[in-house]
Amino acid sequence: MRFSALLILCSLLISACSWMPFVDSEEEKAETTEEEAMQLSEQRLRDKIRANLNARNWSDAVINLNAFEAQFPFGNYADQAQLELIYVYHESTDHEGAMASADRFIRLHPRHPSVDYAYYIKGLSATLQSKGLFSNRSPVDTSKRDPGSARAAFATFSDLITHYPNSPYAADARQRMLSLRNELARHEIHAANYYFKREAYLAAANRGRYVIENFQQTPAVPDALAVMAEAYYLLGLQDLAAEAAQALALNYPRHPSLDEQGEFLYESERTINKGAWISRLTFGYYTSENPPSFDSREIYNNPLAKIHAKSDDVSIAPPEDKSLLNKMTFGVFGSNDDEPEDSASSQE
């Protein structure tokens, strides 16, 4: 009986070990795929890439495009392959790869007729990165995220419309910049509300003033005025608090911080007089009462207004190959009439 149990155990161990070569064979198969791609002719590799793009097979497309660039860096379709690689990374949600590939294309081909496309996809990838992975499946308040990617996207779109104002992507870039600007302004209000919780009233006032100075005509302006009124009142700067409250009542009479007579409803007295010693003792981590917090997006805009993922009027597919004359002259001649203008020509 004991011998039979031992025999069964050995059989199970042998069966389990038999799976190990299968894993190795899969890895070897992937390596073989890359090796095979390196052995293909230029035209054959281009045909495979085109088939990958049509089938939306992004993993194989990345392998074949990288192999094409390694094998034919000075071929007729080298630039097109680099543009297609940017597109493939973007479509596969590899935003870091898309931005890195776009940066590389911009650095290597600053006067290429399709360099505006690289700017556009770089900005688009940074925008989607700022929204997060599941933003398309559920509403996400992007103002609470790290604004680094949103700032990078805004800067990239700004470069696009500055240097290439006639680009087919310029109009969509401008619309995205408006959404990004609203998002960045709202992030400042979110930070100000956090500073109220920590009783850092000067920092909160500075955030509100920053919105007024840098994000005029955004939906965050009324909350910025309310932040300034409350923060200055808490700091004992009554004149500045009154000025901010008056500006709020004059321009945004429906703000929830105002009563029916247009008077600002300061929350400071309740916050200071009740439980303030607990807040100070715990360095702002605990307060017995809710600290001031301002969010009027339900009145002045959609609280979860999302930056559109794609525009119906703009195709994010890479531009088609240019003429042979355009390739031979590195984009100086042979471009079509709607070639984007550089910054020098746009200013004339």
C-alpha positions in Angstrom: 0.0 0.0 0.0 2.8 2.4 0.9 4.6 1.5 -2.3 1.5 2.2 -4.4 1.1 5.7 -2.8 4.8 6.4 -3.5 4.3 5.3 -7.1 1.3 7.6 -7.6 3.3 10.6 -6.0 6.2 10.0 -8.4 3.8 9.9 -11.4 2.3 13.2 -10.4 5.7 14.8 -10.0 6.8 13.6 -13.4 3.5 14.9 -15.0 4.0 18.3 -13.4 7.6 18.6 -14.6 6.5 17.7 -18.1 4.8 21.2 -18.3 8.1 23.0 -17.9 9.4 22.5 -21.5 6.0 23.8 -22.7 6.7 27.2 -21.1 10.2 27.2 -22.6 8.8 26.4 -26.0 6.4 29.3 -25.8 9.3 31.7 -25.0 11.4 30.1 -27.7 8.5 30.6 -30.1 8.3 34.3 -29.3 12.0 34.7 -29.8 11.8 32.8 -33.1 9.1 35.2 -34.3 11.4 38.1 -33.7 14.3 36.3 -35.4 12.0 35.4 -38.4 11.0 39.1 -38.7 14.7 40.1 -38.9 15.2 37.7 -41.9 12.3 39.0 -44.0 12.8 41.3 -47.0 11.7 44.9 -46.9 8.6 44.4 -49.0 7.6 41.2 -47.2 8.0 42.9 -43.8 5.9 45.8 -45.0 3.2 43.5 -46.1 3.2 41.8 -42.6 3.0 45.2 -40.9 0.1 46.2 -43.0 -1.7 43.0 -42.2 -1.0 43.5 -38.5 -2.4 47.0 -38.6 -5.5 45.9 -40.5 -6.1 43.1 -38.0 -5.3 45.4 -35.0 -2.7 42.8 -33.9 -0.6 45.3 -32.0 1.8 42.9 -30.3 3.0 41.5 -33.7 3.0 45.0 -35.2 5.4 46.2 -32.6 7.7 43.3 -33.2 7.6 43.8 -37.0 8.0 47.5 -36.9 11.0 47.4 -34.6 12.5 44.7 -36.8 11.8 46.9 -39.9 13.6 49.9 -38.3 16.5 47.8 -37.3 16.9 46.2 -40.7 16.1 49.1 -43.0 16.8 52.4 -41.1 17.4 54.2 -44.3 14.8 52.5 -46.5 12.0 54.2 -48.3 9.5 53.5 -45.6 11.7 54.1 -42.5 9.9 57.3 -41.5 6.5 55.7 -42.1 7.4 52.8 -39.9 8.3 55.1 -37.1 5.0 56.9 -37.4 3.2 53.6 -37.4 5.0 52.5 -34.3 3.8 55.6 -32.5 0.3 54.8 -33.6 0.5 51.1 -32.5 1.8 52.0 -29.0 -1.0 54.5 -28.6 -3.7 52.0 -29.7 -2.3 49.3 -27.4 -2.6 51.8 -24.5 1.2 51.8 -24.0 1.2 55.5 -23.4 4.8 55.6 -22.2 5.9 53.8 -25.4 3.8 56.2 -27.6 5.2 59.3 -26.0 8.8 58.0 -26.1 8.5 57.1 -29.8 6.9 60.4 -30.6 9.7 62.3 -28.8 12.3 60.3 -30.8 10.6 61.1 -34.1 10.4 64.8 -33.2 14.1 64.8 -32.3 15.2 62.9 -35.4 12.8 64.6 -37.9 12.0 68.1 -36.7 11.1 69.3 -40.2 9.3 66.2 -41.4 5.9 66.9 -43.1 4.2 64.7 -40.6 5.9 65.8 -37.4 2.6 67.4 -36.3 1.2 63.9 -36.1 3.9 62.9 -33.6 3.1 66.0 -31.5 -0.6 65.2 -31.6 -0.3 61.5 -30.5 2.2 62.5 -27.8 -0.3 64.9 -26.4 -3.2 62.5 -26.8 -1.3 59.7 -25.0 -0.4 62.1 -22.1 -4.0 63.1 -21.8 -5.2 59.5 -21.6 -2.4 58.7 -19.1 -3.7 61.5 -16.9 -7.2 60.0 -16.9 -6.1 56.5 -15.8 -6.8 53.0 -17.1 -10.5 52.7 -16.2 -11.7 56.2 -16.9 -13.7 55.0 -20.0 -15.5 52.4 -17.9 -16.5 54.5 -14.8 -16.6 58.3 -14.0 -13.3 59.5 -12.6 -12.5 62.9 -11.1 -9.2 63.5 -12.8 -8.6 66.7 -10.8 -7.7 64.5 -7.8 -4.9 62.8 -9.8 -1.3 63.9 -10.1 -1.5 66.8 -12.7 1.9 66.0 -14.2 0.6 64.1 -17.2 -2.1 66.7 -17.8 0.5 69.5 -17.7 2.7 67.6 -20.2 -0.3 67.1 -22.5 -1.2 70.8 -22.3 2.4 71.8 -23.2 2.5 69.3 -26.1 -0.7 70.6 -27.6 0.5 74.1 -27.1 3.6 73.4 -29.1 1.5 71.8 -31.8 -0.8 74.8 -32.4 2.0 77.3 -32.0 4.4 75.7 -34.6 1.7 74.1 -36.9 -1.4 76.3 -36.7 -2.7 74.9 -40.0 -2.3 71.3 -39.0 -5.4 69.1 -39.4 -4.9 68.2 -35.7 -4.7 71.8 -34.5 -8.5 72.3 -33.9 -8.8 69.2 -31.9 -5.7 70.1 -29.9 -7.3 73.5 -29.0 -10.4 71.8 -27.7 -8.4 69.4 -25.6 -6.4 72.3 -24.2 -9.6 73.9 -22.9 -10.5 70.7 -21.1 -7.0 70.2 -19.7 -7.0 73.8 -18.5 -10.3 73.3 -16.7 -8.8 70.1 -15.1 -5.6 71.9 -14.0 -7.6 74.7 -12.4 -9.9 72.3 -10.6 -6.8 70.5 -9.2 -5.8 73.8 -7.5 -9.2 74.0 -5.8 -8.8 70.4 -4.7 -5.4 71.2 -3.2 -6.9 74.3 -1.5 -9.6 72.1 0.1 -6.9 69.8 1.4 -5.0 72.8 2.9 -8.2 73.9 4.7 -8.3 70.4 6.3 -4.7 70.8 7.5 -5.4 74.4 8.6 -2.8 75.7 6.2 -4.8 78.8 5.3 -2.1 80.8 3.6 -1.4 77.9 1.3 -5.1 77.6 0.5 -5.3 81.3 -0.2 -2.3 81.1 -2.6 -4.0 78.3 -4.5 -7.1 80.3 -4.9 -5.2 83.3 -6.1 -3.2 81.2 -8.5 -6.5 80.1 -10.2 -7.6 83.7 -10.5 -4.3 84.8 -12.0 -3.7 81.9 -14.4 -7.0 80.2 -15.1 -9.5 83.0 -15.9 -12.8 82.0 -17.5 -12.6 78.4 -16.2 -15.4 76.9 -14.1 -13.0 76.8 -11.1 -13.0 80.7 -10.7 -16.0 81.0 -8.4 -14.6 78.4 -6.1 -11.3 80.1 -6.2 -12.9 83.4 -5.0 -14.7 81.4 -2.2 -11.4 79.9 -1.2 -9.8 83.3 -1.0 -12.6 84.8 1.0 -12.6 81.9 3.5 -8.8 81.7 3.8 -8.3 85.4 4.2 -11.0 85.5 6.9 -9.2 82.7 8.8 -6.0 84.6 8.5 -7.6 87.7 10.0 -7.2 89.7 6.7 -10.8 91.0 6.8 -10.4 93.5 3.9 -9.0 91.0 1.5 -11.7 88.5 2.6 -14.4 91.1 2.0 -13.1 91.9 -1.5 -13.1 88.3 -2.6 -16.6 87.7 -1.2 -17.9 90.8 -2.9 -16.4 89.7 -6.3 -18.0 86.3 -5.8 -21.4 87.8 -5.0 -21.2 90.2 -8.0 -20.2 87.6 -10.6 -21.5 84.3 -9.3 -24.6 85.1 -7.2 -25.7 81.4 -7.3 -22.6 80.1 -5.5 -23.6 77.9 -2.5 -21.4 79.9 -0.2 -23.7 82.9 -0.5 -27.0 83.4 1.3 -30.2 84.8 -0.2 -28.9 88.4 0.5 -25.6 87.6 -1.3 -23.6 87.5 2.0 -20.8 85.1 2.2 -21.4 82.3 4.7 -18.1 81.9 6.5 -17.5 78.4 8.0 -14.5 79.6 10.0 -16.2 80.5 13.2 -17.7 77.0 13.6 -14.4 75.4 12.7 -12.3 77.5 15.0 -14.6 77.6 18.1 -15.5 73.9 18.2 -12.8 71.3 18.5 -10.0 73.4 17.2 -7.7 72.1 20.0 -8.2 68.5 18.7 -7.2 69.6 15.2 -4.1 71.4 16.5 -3.1 68.5 18.8 -3.2 66.0 15.8 -1.6 68.4 13.4 -4.8 68.6 11.3 -5.3 64.9 10.9 -8.5 64.9 12.9 -11.1 67.6 13.3 -14.4 67.3 15.2 -16.1 69.4 12.5 -15.8 69.4 8.7 -13.3 72.0 7.5 -14.3 74.4 4.7 -14.5 72.8 1.3 -15.7 74.3 -2.0 -17.0 72.5 -5.1 -19.7 74.2 -7.2 -19.3 72.1 -10.3 -22.9 70.9 -10.1 -23.9 74.5 -10.7 -21.3 75.9 -13.1 -20.2 72.8 -15.0 -20.4 69.0 -15.2 -18.5 67.7 -12.2 -17.1 64.7 -14.1 -16.8 66.3 -17.6 -14.4 64.0 -19.4 -11.8 64.9 -22.0 -13.1 63.2 -25.1 -11.0 60.2 -26.0 -11.2 60.7 -29.7 -12.6 63.3 -32.1 -15.1 62.2 -34.8 -13.5 64.7 -37.2 -9.8 63.7 -36.6 -8.3 60.4 -37.6 -5.5 59.2 -35.3 -4.2 56.7 -38.0 -0.7 57.6 -39.2 -0.5 59.8 -42.3 0.1 58.0 -45.6 3.6 57.9 -47.2 4.7 61.2 -48.9 5.9 61.4 -52.5 9.2 60.1 -53.6 10.5 63.6 -54.2 9.5 64.5 -50.6 11.4 61.6 -49.2 14.5 62.2 -51.3 14.7 65.9 -50.2 13.9 65.1 -46.5 10.6 67.0 -46.6 11.9 70.2 -48.2 10.1 69.6 -51.6 7.2 67.5 -52.8 4.9 68.0 -49.8 1.2 68.5 -50.4 -0.5 71.9 -50.0 -1.8 71.3 -46.5 1.7 70.8 -45.1 1.9 72.2 -41.5 3.7 75.5 -41.3 6.7 76.0 -38.9 6.8 78.7 -36.4 8.8 81.1 -38.6 6.4 80.9 -41.5 3.3 81.2 -39.3 4.4 84.4 -37.8 4.9 86.2 -41.2 
